[in-house]
Amino acid sequence: MPGTVTKVFFHEGEAVDEGDVPVAIEAMKMETVIRAERVC
């Protein structure tokens, strides 16, 4: 399902740990958070 990134919770260069929420997307009027699967 296509969606739009509505929020970005990290800045470029910041460490992202497993389970963190780096972005939120919106599709069909519903907002969904995307969790990191691994450390980046």
N, CA, C and O of each residue as an XYZ file, in Angstrom:
160
protein
N       0.846     -1.165      0.000
C       0.000      0.000      0.000
C       0.901      1.241      0.000
O       1.791      1.336      0.845
N       0.705      2.170     -0.898
C       1.519      3.385     -0.917
C       1.222      4.247      0.312
O       0.098      4.282      0.812
N       2.245      4.931      0.776
C       2.090      5.808      1.929
C       3.031      6.989      1.819
O       3.863      7.056      0.915
N       2.889      7.928      2.756
C       3.710      9.122      2.790
C       4.409      9.196      4.146
O       3.781      8.993      5.184
N       5.713      9.487      4.132
C       6.437      9.681      5.379
C       5.946     10.995      5.989
O       6.053     12.051      5.367
N       5.407     10.923      7.210
C       4.852     12.111      7.850
C       5.750     12.660      8.946
O       5.720     13.860      9.220
N       6.546     11.808      9.578
C       7.439     12.239     10.657
C       8.753     11.482     10.564
O       8.777     10.289     10.264
N       9.850     12.192     10.826
C      11.175     11.584     10.915
C      11.700     11.936     12.300
O      11.801     13.113     12.644
N      12.037     10.916     13.102
C      12.405     11.123     14.497
C      13.909     11.193     14.739
O      14.327     11.466     15.865
N      14.732     10.958     13.724
C      16.186     10.993     13.870
C      16.770     11.950     12.848
O      16.187     12.188     11.789
N      17.941     12.501     13.186
C      18.678     13.344     12.245
C      19.743     12.506     11.550
O      20.121     11.444     12.045
N      20.218     12.970     10.430
C      21.258     12.279      9.687
C      22.483     12.080     10.570
O      22.944     13.011     11.230
N      23.005     10.853     10.576
C      24.199     10.542     11.350
C      23.924     10.013     12.749
O      24.842      9.510     13.396
N      22.687     10.108     13.239
C      22.350      9.592     14.568
C      22.269      8.071     14.528
O      21.862      7.484     13.525
N      22.662      7.442     15.635
C      22.592      5.985     15.744
C      21.142      5.554     15.972
O      20.397      6.203     16.707
N      20.761      4.466     15.340
C      19.424      3.894     15.502
C      19.595      2.491     16.060
O      20.286      1.664     15.465
N      18.975      2.221     17.191
C      19.057      0.904     17.821
C      17.864      0.047     17.420
O      16.848      0.555     16.946
N      18.004     -1.255     17.616
C      16.915     -2.180     17.323
C      15.688     -1.801     18.142
O      15.788     -1.589     19.351
N      14.538     -1.714     17.493
C      13.291     -1.381     18.166
C      12.960      0.100     18.180
O      11.832      0.471     18.507
N      13.930      0.973     17.826
C      13.655      2.412     17.749
C      12.666      2.697     16.622
O      12.501      1.891     15.706
N      12.018      3.844     16.701
C      11.047      4.263     15.690
C      11.645      5.437     14.912
O      11.534      6.581     15.351
N      12.280      5.170     13.759
C      12.887      6.269     13.000
C      11.889      7.095     12.182
O      12.102      8.291     11.984
N      10.804      6.478     11.705
C       9.840      7.210     10.874
C       8.412      6.758     11.135
O       8.168      5.666     11.648
N       7.472      7.631     10.765
C       6.044      7.305     10.772
C       5.524      7.552      9.361
O       5.906      8.524      8.710
N       4.658      6.674      8.901
C       4.062      6.842      7.574
C       2.548      6.926      7.710
O       1.963      6.424      8.669
N       1.933      7.571      6.731
C       0.477      7.670      6.698
C      -0.022      7.101      5.389
O       0.475      7.442      4.315
N      -1.015      6.228      5.491
C      -1.666      5.658      4.313
C      -3.142      5.467      4.651
O      -3.472      4.914      5.700
N      -4.004      5.907      3.795
C      -5.450      5.776      3.980
C      -5.900      6.363      5.325
O      -6.714      5.761      6.026
N      -5.366      7.544      5.682
C      -5.735      8.285      6.902
C      -5.313      7.597      8.196
O      -5.760      7.989      9.274
N      -4.444      6.557      8.105
C      -3.947      5.878      9.291
C      -2.452      6.077      9.392
O      -1.736      5.915      8.403
N      -1.964      6.430     10.590
C      -0.533      6.620     10.791
C       0.058      5.354     11.400
O      -0.488      4.804     12.356
N       1.171      4.897     10.844
C       1.847      3.693     11.302
C       3.312      4.009     11.535
O       3.952      4.653     10.704
N       3.851      3.556     12.672
C       5.278      3.750     12.931
C       6.046      2.548     12.404
O       5.556      1.419     12.426
N       7.235      2.807     11.940
C       8.118      1.760     11.429
C       9.249      1.583     12.426
O       9.936      2.551     12.753
N       9.456      0.378     12.913
C      10.517      0.099     13.887
C      11.737     -0.479     13.186
O      11.625     -1.223     12.211
N      12.918     -0.113     13.714
C      14.178     -0.623     13.162
C      14.332     -2.101     13.540
O      14.119     -2.470     14.695
N      14.693     -2.930     12.586
C      14.886     -4.355     12.835
C      16.260     -4.666     13.412
O      16.461     -5.707     14.037
N      17.211     -3.745     13.193
C      18.580     -3.973     13.653
C      19.247     -2.630     13.933
O      18.696     -1.578     13.612
N      20.420     -2.671     14.525
C      21.182     -1.466     14.825
C      21.756     -0.929     13.518
O      22.322     -1.683     12.727
N      21.607      0.370     13.296
C      22.132      1.004     12.085
C      23.095      2.113     12.457
O      23.648      2.772     11.576
